[in-house]
């Protein structure tokens, strides 16, 4: 009886974790300049403009995973640095031209 209960608990815990995994997006930092807290990430859905709020400082080429395809404060995982970073998602699903325009509006 105990084995069945533990197995059931395990299945429930795994099921609870799946939605957060399914929401994770993967992208690469394509533009980040010193002196500006904003940076651009390219995903398979377009470009994302993020504002850095702490944690691991990203570098161009870093691979990031997290829910940065919706607005708001997010904890993102930097696979390249093996560390977390906190960001504000300013814009997402943008074209290359539009994200560059937004970036340079923020980083004059």
ABEGO torsion letter per residue (X at the ends): XAAAAAAAAAAAAAAAAAAAAAABBBBBBABBBBGBABBBBBBAAEBBBBBBAEEBBBBBGBBBBEBAABBEBBBBBBAAAGBBBBBBBABBGBBAAAAAAAAAAABX
